[in-house]
Amino acid sequence: MPKAHYDPIIFCQRESLNMDDFIVATYYAKAETTDVLMRAGAIAVEQTTGTWMRVPDETDDVRRGHVGRVIAVHNIPGYELSCPTKERTFIMQVAFPWKNIGQQLPQLLSTVFGNISMSGNLKLLDLEFPKSFTDGFAGPQFGVKGVRELVGCMDRPPVLAMIKPCTGIPVDVIERQFYNLAMSGIDYIKDDELIADPAHAPYYERLEACLKASDRAFKDSGHRAIYVPNITDRQDRVFEKAHRSIEMGAQALMLNSHATGYGVLGALAADKSINVPLLSHPCYAGAGYVSPDSGMSSSIVFGKFSRLEGADMVVYPCSYGKVPSLPDRYVRAAQGMLSDFNGLKNCFPSPAAGLYPGLVPQILSDLGPDVMLGAGAAMHAHPMGMKAGVDALHQAAEAWKKDIPLEEYAKEHPELQASIDIWGIYNPNKSIFELTN
């Protein structure tokens, strides 16, 4: 008997599968093809059991246990009678047996977006995970509640500062700046992503200096600012730095998690001896998500992957800042960090890259109160000084919480008024940033 053109093992309905056994990938594709079903089927086979030609040992039994399943293909628009062009645009869903993968991110990516990522005109829009798969991940250790409790900040958005300029300043300047930020009431102070272990500010010297500055500020003010040092490095050194940093007294750690590769942050989170909050920085992530026709969706990169990897705080681009981003994209990423996700703890979205007080009410309206306000120039360059910059951010959050227009609240809060005088209040029709002008 001849084989069916569309193998019924591969082409099926979602309802025919036990979805606890599958991860569902949703793709957007463009192709010159007369058969979008076979195009989807080729992806399902290529990323699981087969190659361009079926080989003898790829038996039906092997396919039943391990091949990807095409469970949906939709033309865009929803053509039914004819297609006016040779190029087809379509959405397809492929269900991958996760027993092929194991409970780890690197092989997950190798499966759902491995060789096919190089085919062009294909974008991974979403991944749906069964609880049976996500149960194999530690997830965030602290989550939003734990990050708040560490600094005693339960009724307002915590503020995250970073050392500026990004790099080039020596350890004594960094120590002085850290002390001044801590005395200004900052909750968390992180390294910039561009400083890790340079000759002008070696990692362990910088760590020791900032921890001393944190202790000194606590003694002088009663307020503890948590240092978040950047441990980004070669993978073996990442773990060496993590363990030694905690021995020295570090209470949080930062990783450029997209640059080091998926799986590294997850391994840190799973290590019970690394019992501090982890901050994920977005640098290099744009290489994987910014194209409309290739790569992965930012909501996967910043949202679901961050939760699976165990990030407690996720810095990522604010839609209204200096890095372009559609509002629905940055909102959806935050929802991936905060919404229920198979019982994993949530993590703090920290929309950054150009945040200033005039943006705060818009961001809180978009995302809700569980936001970490990450700012640099808004504090460092405030005309009344660093503490006034911190106060202005707090005041902007207070205005939103009390449902008072920012202009009105600023009349009795000079720090907020000074920031508005310089940077204004968010206007969707006007950008104050050179990168988005």
C-alpha positions in Angstrom: 0.0 0.0 0.0 1.4 3.4 -0.9 2.2 5.9 1.9 -0.1 8.8 2.5 1.2 12.1 1.2 0.5 13.7 4.6 1.7 11.3 7.2 -1.1 11.0 9.8 1.5 10.6 12.5 2.8 14.1 11.8 -0.4 15.9 10.7 -2.9 15.7 13.5 -5.1 17.7 15.8 -4.2 19.0 19.2 -7.0 17.1 20.7 -5.5 13.8 19.6 -2.4 14.3 21.7 -1.7 14.2 25.5 -0.5 17.7 25.7 1.4 17.0 29.0 4.0 15.3 26.7 4.4 18.2 24.3 5.8 21.7 24.0 3.9 23.8 21.4 5.9 26.2 19.3 4.0 28.9 17.3 5.8 30.3 14.2 5.2 33.1 11.8 6.5 32.2 8.3 6.8 33.6 4.8 7.7 31.4 1.9 7.2 30.9 -1.8 5.4 27.6 -1.6 2.3 25.9 -3.0 2.0 23.6 0.0 2.1 25.3 3.4 1.2 22.0 5.1 4.3 20.2 3.8 6.4 23.3 4.7 5.2 22.9 8.3 5.7 19.2 8.2 9.3 19.6 7.1 10.0 21.7 10.2 8.3 19.1 12.4 10.5 16.4 11.0 13.7 18.4 10.6 13.7 19.4 14.3 13.0 15.9 15.6 13.5 12.5 13.9 14.4 13.2 10.3 16.2 15.1 7.6 15.4 16.0 4.0 15.0 12.3 3.0 13.4 9.7 5.2 16.1 7.1 6.2 15.4 3.4 6.8 15.7 3.6 10.6 13.1 6.4 10.9 10.3 3.9 11.3 6.7 4.6 12.1 7.4 3.5 15.7 10.2 6.0 15.9 7.9 8.7 14.5 5.1 7.9 16.9 7.3 8.3 19.9 9.5 11.3 18.8 8.4 13.2 15.7 7.0 16.7 15.9 3.3 17.1 15.1 1.8 19.8 13.0 -1.4 20.7 14.9 -2.3 24.0 13.2 -1.6 26.0 10.0 -3.3 29.3 9.3 -3.0 31.4 6.2 -2.6 35.1 6.8 -5.0 36.5 5.6 -7.3 33.5 6.0 -7.4 32.5 2.3 -9.9 29.7 1.5 -10.7 29.8 -2.2 -7.4 31.0 -3.8 -4.1 32.7 -3.0 -3.2 35.8 -5.1 0.6 35.5 -4.9 3.2 32.8 -4.8 4.5 34.1 -1.5 2.5 32.7 1.4 2.4 34.2 4.9 1.1 31.8 7.6 1.1 30.9 11.2 1.9 27.3 12.2 2.0 25.3 15.4 4.2 22.3 15.9 4.0 20.2 19.0 7.4 18.7 20.1 7.7 15.7 22.4 9.7 17.2 25.3 11.1 13.8 26.2 13.4 14.4 23.2 14.7 17.5 25.0 14.9 16.9 28.7 14.2 19.7 31.1 16.9 22.2 30.0 16.9 25.4 27.9 19.9 24.9 25.5 18.4 21.7 24.0 15.0 23.2 24.0 16.3 26.0 21.7 18.2 23.5 19.7 14.9 21.7 19.0 12.3 24.4 18.6 14.6 26.8 16.7 17.8 25.0 15.8 18.7 24.5 12.2 15.4 26.1 11.1 16.6 29.5 12.6 18.9 29.7 9.6 16.2 29.2 7.0 15.1 32.8 6.9 11.6 34.4 7.1 10.7 32.3 10.2 10.0 33.8 13.6 9.3 31.9 16.8 6.3 33.7 18.3 5.5 31.7 21.4 6.2 28.5 23.3 3.5 26.8 25.4 5.0 24.6 28.2 3.2 21.9 30.1 3.7 21.8 33.9 5.4 18.4 33.5 8.2 20.2 31.7 8.5 23.3 33.8 8.6 21.3 37.0 12.2 20.4 36.0 13.3 24.1 36.5 14.1 25.8 39.8 12.7 29.1 38.6 13.2 32.3 40.7 14.4 31.6 44.2 13.1 34.9 45.7 10.6 36.3 43.3 8.9 39.7 43.7 8.1 39.1 47.4 11.6 38.0 48.3 13.2 40.9 46.4 11.0 43.3 48.3 11.6 41.7 51.7 15.4 41.9 51.3 15.2 45.7 51.3 12.0 46.2 53.4 10.2 47.7 50.5 6.7 46.3 50.5 4.4 49.2 49.6 6.2 51.0 46.7 8.2 50.1 43.6 11.9 49.4 44.5 14.4 51.6 42.8 17.4 50.1 41.0 20.4 52.3 40.2 23.5 51.7 38.2 27.0 53.0 38.4 27.6 55.7 35.7 29.5 56.3 33.5 29.2 52.7 32.2 32.9 52.0 32.4 36.3 53.7 32.7 36.1 54.9 36.3 38.4 53.5 38.9 37.4 51.6 42.1 37.7 54.6 44.4 35.3 56.6 42.3 32.9 53.7 42.1 33.0 53.3 45.9 32.3 57.0 46.4 29.4 56.9 43.9 28.0 53.8 45.5 28.0 55.4 49.0 26.3 58.5 47.6 23.6 56.4 45.9 23.1 54.4 49.0 22.7 57.5 51.1 20.1 58.7 48.6 17.8 55.9 49.5 18.4 53.5 46.6 17.3 49.9 47.1 19.5 48.1 44.7 22.7 49.3 43.0 24.0 47.3 40.1 27.1 47.4 37.9 26.6 48.6 34.4 26.5 45.7 31.9 29.7 47.1 30.3 31.8 46.6 33.4 32.6 43.1 34.5 36.3 42.5 35.3 38.3 45.3 33.6 41.9 46.3 34.4 40.8 49.7 35.7 38.3 48.3 38.1 39.0 44.6 38.8 36.0 42.6 39.9 37.0 41.6 43.4 38.5 45.0 44.3 35.3 46.6 43.1 33.1 44.1 45.0 35.0 44.7 48.3 34.9 48.4 47.9 31.1 48.5 47.2 30.3 46.1 50.0 32.3 48.4 52.4 30.4 51.4 51.0 27.1 49.6 51.6 28.0 48.9 55.2 29.2 52.5 55.8 26.0 53.9 54.3 23.9 51.6 56.5 25.8 52.7 59.6 25.3 56.4 58.7 21.7 56.3 57.5 20.1 53.0 58.7 19.3 52.2 55.1 20.8 49.2 53.4 21.5 49.4 49.6 22.1 46.0 48.0 25.0 45.8 45.6 24.4 43.7 42.5 27.8 43.0 41.0 28.2 41.8 37.3 29.7 38.3 37.3 29.5 37.9 33.5 32.5 36.0 32.3 33.6 32.6 30.9 31.2 30.0 32.4 33.6 28.4 34.8 34.6 31.9 36.1 30.9 32.8 36.5 30.5 30.1 39.1 33.8 30.9 40.8 32.8 34.6 41.1 29.3 33.7 42.3 30.5 31.5 45.1 33.4 33.7 46.2 31.2 36.8 46.0 28.7 35.3 48.4 31.5 34.3 50.8 32.6 38.0 50.7 29.1 39.1 51.6 27.3 39.8 48.3 23.5 39.7 48.6 22.6 39.7 44.9 24.3 38.9 41.6 23.9 40.1 38.0 24.5 38.2 34.8 24.4 39.3 31.1 22.4 36.2 30.6 21.9 36.4 26.9 25.5 37.0 26.2 26.7 34.1 28.4 24.2 31.7 26.8 21.0 30.1 28.0 21.4 27.6 30.8 24.1 29.5 32.8 21.6 31.6 34.8 19.5 28.5 35.3 22.4 26.6 36.8 23.1 29.5 39.2 19.5 29.5 40.3 19.5 25.7 40.8 22.7 25.9 43.0 21.4 25.9 46.5 24.7 27.5 47.8 24.0 30.6 45.6 21.1 31.8 47.8 20.8 35.4 46.6 18.5 37.1 44.1 19.7 37.0 40.5 19.4 39.9 38.0 19.3 39.2 34.3 20.5 42.0 32.0 19.2 42.2 28.4 22.4 43.2 26.5 22.9 41.2 23.4 19.2 40.0 23.5 18.4 42.2 20.5 20.4 39.9 18.2 17.7 37.3 18.8 14.4 39.2 18.7 14.3 42.6 16.9 13.6 41.3 13.3 9.9 41.0 12.4 10.7 38.0 10.2 13.2 36.0 12.1 14.5 35.2 15.6 12.2 34.9 18.6 9.6 37.0 20.2 10.7 39.4 22.9 8.0 38.0 25.2 9.7 34.6 25.1 13.2 36.0 25.5 12.5 38.3 28.4 9.3 36.7 29.9 9.1 32.9 29.8 12.9 32.2 29.5 13.7 34.6 32.4 11.2 32.7 34.6 12.6 29.3 33.6 16.2 30.4 34.0 15.5 31.6 37.6 15.9 35.4 37.3 14.4 37.3 40.2 14.9 40.7 38.5 14.8 41.2 34.8 16.1 44.4 33.3 14.7 44.9 29.7 13.9 47.8 27.4 11.1 50.2 28.4 8.9 51.0 25.4 9.0 54.7 26.1 12.8 55.0 26.6 15.8 55.3 24.4 15.6 51.8 22.9 12.7 51.4 20.4 10.0 48.9 21.4 6.3 48.5 20.7 4.2 49.0 23.9 2.4 45.7 23.6 5.8 43.9 23.4 7.2 45.3 26.6 3.8 44.8 28.4 3.6 41.2 27.2 7.1 40.5 28.4 6.2 41.8 31.8 3.1 39.7 31.9 5.3 36.7 31.2 7.3 37.6 34.3 4.3 38.3 36.6 1.4 36.1 35.5 1.0 32.6 36.9 3.3 30.2 35.1 2.8 26.6 36.2 3.5 27.5 39.8 6.9 29.1 39.3 7.6 32.2 41.4 7.2 35.5 39.6 10.0 37.9 38.9 10.4 41.7 38.9 10.2 43.4 35.6 12.6 46.3 35.5 11.8 48.3 32.3 14.8 50.6 31.8 17.0 52.3 29.2 15.9 55.9 29.6 13.5 55.8 32.5 12.8 59.2 34.1 10.1 60.4 36.6 7.8 61.6 33.8 7.5 58.0 32.5 6.7 56.4 35.8 2.9 56.8 35.9 2.7 55.4 32.3 4.8 52.4 33.2 2.9 51.7 36.4 -0.4 52.0 34.5 0.8 49.5 32.0 2.4 46.9 34.3 0.9 47.5 37.8 2.7 48.2 41.1 5.2 45.3 40.9 7.8 47.1 38.9 11.4 47.8 39.7 12.3 51.3 38.6 15.7 51.1 37.0 17.3 54.5 36.3 20.7 56.0 35.7 20.8 59.5 34.3 17.5 60.4 35.9 19.3 60.3 39.3 22.9 61.1 38.3 21.9 64.1 36.2 19.1 65.6 38.4 19.8 69.3 38.8 19.2 69.2 42.5 21.6 66.2 43.0 21.4 62.5 43.3 19.1 62.2 46.3 16.6 64.6 44.6 16.7 62.3 41.6 15.8 59.3 43.7 13.1 61.3 45.5 11.6 62.4 42.2 11.2 58.8 41.2 9.5 57.9 44.5 7.2 61.0 44.2 6.2 60.0 40.7 5.2 56.5 41.9 3.3 58.1 44.9 1.4 60.3 42.5 0.3 57.3 40.4 -0.7 55.4 43.6 -2.8 58.3 44.8 -4.2 58.9 41.3 -3.0 62.5 41.2 -1.8 63.9 37.9 1.9 64.4 37.9 1.7 68.1 37.2 -0.4 68.6 40.3 1.7 66.4 42.6 4.8 68.3 41.4 3.5 71.6 42.8 4.3 70.5 46.3 7.3 68.3 45.5 10.2 70.4 44.1 12.3 67.4 43.2 9.6 66.0 40.9 9.0 69.5 39.5 12.7 69.9 38.7 12.7 66.7 36.8 9.6 67.6 34.8 11.2 71.0 34.0 14.1 69.2 32.3 12.7 66.0 30.9 8.9 66.6 30.9 6.1 64.1 31.1 5.8 61.2 28.7 4.4 62.3 25.3 3.7 59.5 22.8 4.3 62.0 20.0 7.7 63.3 21.1 10.9 61.6 22.1 13.7 63.2 24.2 16.2 60.5 23.2 18.6 60.6 20.4 18.3 56.9 19.6 14.6 57.2 18.9 14.5 60.6 17.2 
